[in-house]
Amino acid sequence: MAEFGTVFYHEMPLIEFRNGAWSAIQWQSSAEIRLSPAAHCLHYGSTCFEGQKAYRQADGGVAVYRLKDHIARLHHSAQGLFLPPVDAHLFEEMVLELVRRAKDEIPAFPGSLYIRPLLIGLDPKVGNATHPSESACFYVLASPVGDYFTPGAKMKIYVDETNMRCAPHMGMLKTGGNYASALNWAIHAEKELGAQQVLFCPHGDVQETGAANFILIDPKKKRIVTKNLTSEFLHGVTRDSILQVGRDLGYDIDERAYTTRDLRQWVKEGYEAALTGTAAVLAPVSSLLFEDGEEVQVQGSEHAMKLRAALLDIQGGKAPDTHHWLTKI
Ligand SMILES: *Cc1c(COP(=O)(O)O)cnc(C)c1O
């Protein structure tokens, strides 16, 4: 299988927003797009995206996972960037038809079709640095992907108490600039500290990593602890799914603010730690490196792996879809 997100289904649906209305869906090659070199998105970062998946089902069909939730989140990102919100029916139709067309290229479960919708501002006006783009383009890429998860892989996380991933008022938007903003810290952690990810904890407030949410599991009390939702970080659909699956399996859910001091103490006491996101679903953390140089080993991943398996069973149609998360093609 090629590297994650490098191979795309050969065509894609695209719509344009001009003069206050969305166009009809056009299908075109996914090899390139035509864009004014002055386009607003290229100069002023008016871009937002989604990341979602379609999975082969145990009954031989295909289903898209939590489509409505991704549509709602893109809507929110668009509002935050003053881009025209994508019509929900068009979005849904584009994704469903794309998955239908690409069906034969979806790898066996737990491989999937990774779906990447993107909304960009098109106004060809370099004078509009302080104005939103009135025209926009929305298209959806599809990429067949394997299981992103490597069993037993070491994941060392750097607990950064100094820096922010992005400006706090942008944290909940899935917008390109936020990743550019975090790159400096990610490179430093990787090159200088040998850490795969940075856990951003501005002023000691534990939030999330560069592209995934962070959860803790107390194995003794069967409790999942994670940061309560604020506008400062991305509200992951996987985070929400794991909390719901956890609830269904009898875990207590504790969404709260907590500090890096709590984090260090809890992990020493035996809490498990994991990252959640669409690409890897759930990936256990093996150690946490703190700013004073102490590296604390996470002691296990039994509960994390149990939650991961339970969610994958729903995604693959092996367990009942009690929360109506699947849209069958
Ligand atoms: C996409 C993303 C997540 C995970 O969201 P999911 O909906 O679970 O894929 C978490 N944090 C950031 C910064 C993200 O971009």
PDBQT file of the ligand as one rigid body, heavy atoms in Angstrom, charges set to zero:
ROOT
HETATM    1  C1  LIG A 401      -8.758  16.315  12.342  1.00  0.00    +0.000 C 
HETATM    2  C2  LIG A 401      -8.145  16.623  13.657  1.00  0.00    +0.000 A 
HETATM    3  C3  LIG A 401      -8.426  15.878  14.819  1.00  0.00    +0.000 A 
HETATM    4  C4  LIG A 401      -9.213  14.602  14.807  1.00  0.00    +0.000 C 
HETATM    5  O1  LIG A 401     -10.505  14.757  14.358  1.00  0.00    +0.000 OA
HETATM    6  P1  LIG A 401     -11.323  13.489  13.833  1.00  0.00    +0.000 P 
HETATM    7  O2  LIG A 401     -12.641  14.040  13.486  1.00  0.00    +0.000 OA
HETATM    8  O3  LIG A 401     -11.380  12.523  14.945  1.00  0.00    +0.000 OA
HETATM    9  O4  LIG A 401     -10.560  12.937  12.671  1.00  0.00    +0.000 OA
HETATM   10  C5  LIG A 401      -7.913  16.330  16.023  1.00  0.00    +0.000 A 
HETATM   11  N1  LIG A 401      -7.133  17.421  16.094  1.00  0.00    +0.000 NA
HETATM   12  C6  LIG A 401      -6.816  18.129  14.991  1.00  0.00    +0.000 A 
HETATM   13  C7  LIG A 401      -5.967  19.329  15.146  1.00  0.00    +0.000 C 
HETATM   14  C8  LIG A 401      -7.302  17.750  13.747  1.00  0.00    +0.000 A 
HETATM   15  O5  LIG A 401      -6.972  18.439  12.655  1.00  0.00    +0.000 OA
ENDROOT
TORSDOF 0
